[in-house]
């Protein structure tokens, strides 16, 4: 009984080994109607001088199907990036759609594409109009627009949380003082005439 099991196991191993070997022989055979290029490439490579780079190298690795697929996809991505007619993301639209209420009567929106854009708009601030932080990778810049039309720049790490930073902190970073307004209940008095 043990001999019969061993013989069956041996037969199974032989079938598996011969099946794998026949696949290699099939792939090396030229297909009907095609010219055998593997022999001509090897003959050409051995006959050509070592410095001639125009001839195919017989020892060069053949590109696998997965690598070919990956390269086709990468080429398509590169071409889409260079294509001016490709659809571009509307960052302003993304910012409008993501806008939510923020402290000090302001609005905060964020857009994430290949860069991160955070924008906070002050609705009724006496000095600040808008503050925008643009982060590309590890580098970031902050632009602050004031009511007088000036745009001030700060390093990206100056304000970590743009959505909740107090306006007084922004003004102190810009070295701008908040204008003093008279109290709402009191009106300036006219001077008495003598």
C-alpha positions as a LaTeX table, in Angstrom:
\begin{tabular}{lrrr}
\hline
Residue & $x$ (\AA) & $y$ (\AA) & $z$ (\AA) \\
\hline
Unk1 & 0.00 & 0.00 & 0.00 \\
Unk2 & 2.87 & 2.36 & 0.86 \\
Unk3 & 4.49 & 1.58 & $-2.47$ \\
Unk4 & 1.28 & 2.44 & $-4.33$ \\
Unk5 & 0.99 & 5.84 & $-2.56$ \\
Unk6 & 4.66 & 6.61 & $-3.19$ \\
Unk7 & 4.29 & 5.69 & $-6.87$ \\
Unk8 & 1.22 & 7.94 & $-7.18$ \\
Unk9 & 3.05 & 10.82 & $-5.51$ \\
Unk10 & 6.04 & 10.33 & $-7.83$ \\
Unk11 & 3.76 & 10.27 & $-10.87$ \\
Unk12 & 2.04 & 13.49 & $-9.74$ \\
Unk13 & 5.41 & 15.23 & $-9.28$ \\
Unk14 & 6.54 & 14.16 & $-12.75$ \\
Unk15 & 3.34 & 15.50 & $-14.33$ \\
Unk16 & 3.75 & 18.84 & $-12.56$ \\
Unk17 & 7.40 & 19.15 & $-13.52$ \\
Unk18 & 6.80 & 18.22 & $-17.14$ \\
Unk19 & 3.84 & 20.63 & $-17.30$ \\
Unk20 & 5.99 & 23.53 & $-16.12$ \\
Unk21 & 8.80 & 22.65 & $-18.48$ \\
Unk22 & 6.53 & 22.46 & $-21.53$ \\
Unk23 & 5.32 & 26.02 & $-20.89$ \\
Unk24 & 8.89 & 27.29 & $-21.18$ \\
Unk25 & 9.45 & 25.46 & $-24.44$ \\
Unk26 & 6.19 & 26.84 & $-25.86$ \\
Unk27 & 7.14 & 30.42 & $-25.08$ \\
Unk28 & 10.52 & 30.04 & $-26.82$ \\
Unk29 & 9.01 & 28.64 & $-30.01$ \\
Unk30 & 8.17 & 31.17 & $-32.68$ \\
Unk31 & 4.48 & 31.35 & $-33.51$ \\
Unk32 & 3.34 & 30.20 & $-36.92$ \\
Unk33 & 3.65 & 32.98 & $-39.48$ \\
Unk34 & 6.11 & 35.01 & $-37.38$ \\
Unk35 & 9.83 & 35.43 & $-37.74$ \\
Unk36 & 11.92 & 34.05 & $-34.89$ \\
Unk37 & 13.41 & 37.22 & $-33.41$ \\
Unk38 & 15.07 & 35.75 & $-30.35$ \\
Unk39 & 17.70 & 33.89 & $-32.40$ \\
Unk40 & 18.36 & 36.81 & $-34.74$ \\
Unk41 & 18.69 & 39.25 & $-31.82$ \\
Unk42 & 21.20 & 36.99 & $-30.07$ \\
Unk43 & 23.17 & 36.53 & $-33.28$ \\
Unk44 & 23.14 & 40.27 & $-34.01$ \\
Unk45 & 24.20 & 41.14 & $-30.46$ \\
Unk46 & 27.11 & 38.72 & $-30.52$ \\
Unk47 & 28.26 & 39.94 & $-33.95$ \\
Unk48 & 28.10 & 43.65 & $-33.14$ \\
Unk49 & 30.98 & 45.52 & $-31.49$ \\
Unk50 & 30.69 & 46.15 & $-27.74$ \\
Unk51 & 30.50 & 49.93 & $-28.10$ \\
Unk52 & 27.58 & 49.96 & $-30.59$ \\
Unk53 & 24.47 & 51.06 & $-28.65$ \\
Unk54 & 22.09 & 50.94 & $-31.63$ \\
Unk55 & 21.83 & 47.17 & $-31.56$ \\
Unk56 & 19.45 & 45.46 & $-29.10$ \\
Unk57 & 21.08 & 43.86 & $-26.09$ \\
Unk58 & 20.29 & 40.15 & $-25.80$ \\
Unk59 & 20.86 & 40.26 & $-22.03$ \\
Unk60 & 18.43 & 43.17 & $-21.46$ \\
Unk61 & 15.41 & 42.42 & $-19.27$ \\
Unk62 & 12.10 & 42.16 & $-21.07$ \\
Unk63 & 9.41 & 44.54 & $-19.80$ \\
Unk64 & 6.75 & 42.67 & $-17.85$ \\
Unk65 & 3.04 & 43.17 & $-18.63$ \\
Unk66 & 2.50 & 44.86 & $-15.24$ \\
Unk67 & 5.36 & 47.27 & $-15.87$ \\
Unk68 & 4.00 & 48.04 & $-19.33$ \\
Unk69 & 0.56 & 48.80 & $-17.87$ \\
Unk70 & 2.08 & 51.00 & $-15.18$ \\
Unk71 & 4.14 & 52.90 & $-17.75$ \\
Unk72 & 1.09 & 53.45 & $-19.97$ \\
Unk73 & $-0.85$ & 54.86 & $-17.02$ \\
Unk74 & 2.04 & 57.14 & $-16.04$ \\
Unk75 & 2.28 & 58.41 & $-19.61$ \\
Unk76 & $-1.47$ & 59.10 & $-19.64$ \\
Unk77 & $-1.18$ & 61.06 & $-16.38$ \\
Unk78 & 1.75 & 63.06 & $-17.76$ \\
Unk79 & $-0.13$ & 63.87 & $-20.95$ \\
Unk80 & $-3.25$ & 64.89 & $-18.99$ \\
Unk81 & $-1.11$ & 67.24 & $-16.89$ \\
Unk82 & 0.26 & 68.90 & $-20.03$ \\
Unk83 & $-3.14$ & 69.04 & $-21.74$ \\
Unk84 & $-4.57$ & 72.57 & $-21.48$ \\
Unk85 & $-8.06$ & 71.33 & $-22.39$ \\
Unk86 & $-8.17$ & 68.95 & $-19.42$ \\
Unk87 & $-10.69$ & 69.90 & $-16.77$ \\
Unk88 & $-9.13$ & 72.08 & $-14.11$ \\
Unk89 & $-10.49$ & 72.27 & $-10.60$ \\
Unk90 & $-12.23$ & 75.52 & $-9.72$ \\
Unk91 & $-10.60$ & 76.37 & $-6.40$ \\
Unk92 & $-12.90$ & 79.34 & $-5.78$ \\
Unk93 & $-15.93$ & 77.07 & $-6.16$ \\
Unk94 & $-14.43$ & 74.51 & $-3.76$ \\
Unk95 & $-13.74$ & 77.28 & $-1.24$ \\
Unk96 & $-17.29$ & 78.64 & $-1.54$ \\
Unk97 & $-18.80$ & 75.17 & $-1.07$ \\
Unk98 & $-16.68$ & 74.44 & 2.00 \\
Unk99 & $-17.28$ & 77.82 & 3.70 \\
Unk100 & $-18.55$ & 77.70 & 7.28 \\
Unk101 & $-18.96$ & 80.23 & 10.09 \\
Unk102 & $-15.84$ & 81.13 & 12.08 \\
Unk103 & $-15.20$ & 83.29 & 15.18 \\
Unk104 & $-15.33$ & 87.10 & 15.14 \\
Unk105 & $-18.01$ & 87.34 & 12.44 \\
Unk106 & $-15.89$ & 85.64 & 9.77 \\
Unk107 & $-16.13$ & 82.71 & 7.37 \\
Unk108 & $-13.62$ & 79.91 & 6.85 \\
Unk109 & $-13.19$ & 77.69 & 3.79 \\
Unk110 & $-10.66$ & 75.09 & 2.73 \\
Unk111 & $-9.70$ & 73.51 & $-0.61$ \\
Unk112 & $-7.43$ & 70.50 & $-0.99$ \\
Unk113 & $-6.01$ & 69.71 & $-4.42$ \\
Unk114 & $-2.32$ & 69.19 & $-5.03$ \\
Unk115 & $-1.96$ & 72.10 & $-2.58$ \\
Unk116 & $-3.88$ & 73.07 & 0.56 \\
Unk117 & $-5.63$ & 76.44 & 0.58 \\
Unk118 & $-7.24$ & 77.79 & 3.74 \\
Unk119 & $-9.12$ & 81.09 & 3.56 \\
Unk120 & $-10.77$ & 83.13 & 6.28 \\
Unk121 & $-12.82$ & 86.18 & 5.30 \\
Unk122 & $-13.69$ & 88.83 & 7.89 \\
Unk123 & $-17.15$ & 90.26 & 7.25 \\
Unk124 & $-17.16$ & 93.38 & 9.46 \\
Unk125 & $-13.62$ & 93.79 & 10.77 \\
Unk126 & $-12.31$ & 97.39 & 10.75 \\
Unk127 & $-8.85$ & 96.43 & 9.43 \\
Unk128 & $-8.77$ & 92.84 & 8.09 \\
Unk129 & $-10.47$ & 91.72 & 4.88 \\
Unk130 & $-9.06$ & 88.26 & 4.25 \\
Unk131 & $-6.31$ & 85.91 & 5.35 \\
Unk132 & $-5.21$ & 83.02 & 3.15 \\
Unk133 & $-2.76$ & 80.22 & 3.85 \\
Unk134 & $-1.35$ & 78.21 & 0.92 \\
Unk135 & 0.60 & 75.05 & 1.76 \\
Unk136 & 2.57 & 73.13 & $-0.86$ \\
Unk137 & 4.20 & 70.09 & 0.71 \\
Unk138 & 6.04 & 71.35 & 3.78 \\
Unk139 & 6.25 & 74.98 & 2.64 \\
Unk140 & 3.48 & 77.41 & 3.40 \\
Unk141 & 2.83 & 81.11 & 2.98 \\
Unk142 & 0.19 & 83.33 & 4.55 \\
Unk143 & $-1.20$ & 86.40 & 2.81 \\
Unk144 & $-3.21$ & 88.93 & 4.79 \\
Unk145 & $-5.28$ & 91.53 & 2.94 \\
Unk146 & $-6.24$ & 94.67 & 4.83 \\
Unk147 & $-8.96$ & 97.29 & 4.18 \\
Unk148 & $-6.39$ & 99.76 & 2.85 \\
Unk149 & $-5.69$ & 97.35 & $-0.04$ \\
Unk150 & $-2.27$ & 96.18 & 1.12 \\
Unk151 & $-1.30$ & 92.52 & 1.09 \\
Unk152 & 1.09 & 91.40 & 3.83 \\
Unk153 & 2.99 & 88.10 & 3.74 \\
Unk154 & 3.89 & 85.88 & 6.69 \\
Unk155 & 5.66 & 82.51 & 6.91 \\
Unk156 & 3.31 & 79.52 & 6.89 \\
Unk157 & 4.19 & 78.39 & 10.40 \\
Unk158 & 3.34 & 81.80 & 11.93 \\
Unk159 & $-0.33$ & 80.82 & 12.32 \\
Unk160 & $-1.00$ & 77.10 & 12.82 \\
Unk161 & $-4.82$ & 77.20 & 13.05 \\
Unk162 & $-6.14$ & 79.79 & 10.65 \\
Unk163 & $-9.81$ & 79.03 & 11.34 \\
Unk164 & $-9.71$ & 79.99 & 15.02 \\
Unk165 & $-6.85$ & 82.47 & 15.42 \\
Unk166 & $-7.98$ & 85.76 & 16.99 \\
Unk167 & $-7.76$ & 88.85 & 14.80 \\
Unk168 & $-5.66$ & 90.54 & 17.50 \\
Unk169 & $-2.97$ & 87.87 & 17.01 \\
Unk170 & $-2.97$ & 88.46 & 13.25 \\
Unk171 & $-2.67$ & 92.21 & 13.76 \\
Unk172 & 0.17 & 91.81 & 16.27 \\
Unk173 & 2.07 & 89.58 & 13.81 \\
Unk174 & 1.65 & 92.31 & 11.19 \\
Unk175 & 2.56 & 95.03 & 13.74 \\
Unk176 & $-0.69$ & 96.86 & 13.01 \\
Unk177 & $-2.71$ & 98.53 & 15.76 \\
Unk178 & $-6.48$ & 98.43 & 15.80 \\
Unk179 & $-7.89$ & 101.94 & 15.34 \\
Unk180 & $-9.60$ & 103.34 & 18.43 \\
Unk181 & $-13.29$ & 104.04 & 17.92 \\
Unk182 & $-15.42$ & 106.18 & 20.22 \\
Unk183 & $-17.87$ & 104.32 & 22.42 \\
Unk184 & $-21.20$ & 103.79 & 20.70 \\
Unk185 & $-23.24$ & 105.42 & 23.52 \\
Unk186 & $-21.33$ & 108.70 & 23.62 \\
Unk187 & $-21.17$ & 111.30 & 20.93 \\
Unk188 & $-18.45$ & 113.89 & 20.65 \\
Unk189 & $-19.59$ & 117.14 & 22.23 \\
Unk190 & $-19.46$ & 120.43 & 20.47 \\
Unk191 & $-17.19$ & 122.96 & 22.04 \\
Unk192 & $-18.92$ & 125.78 & 23.88 \\
Unk193 & $-18.59$ & 129.26 & 22.38 \\
Unk194 & $-17.39$ & 132.06 & 24.57 \\
\hline
\end{tabular}
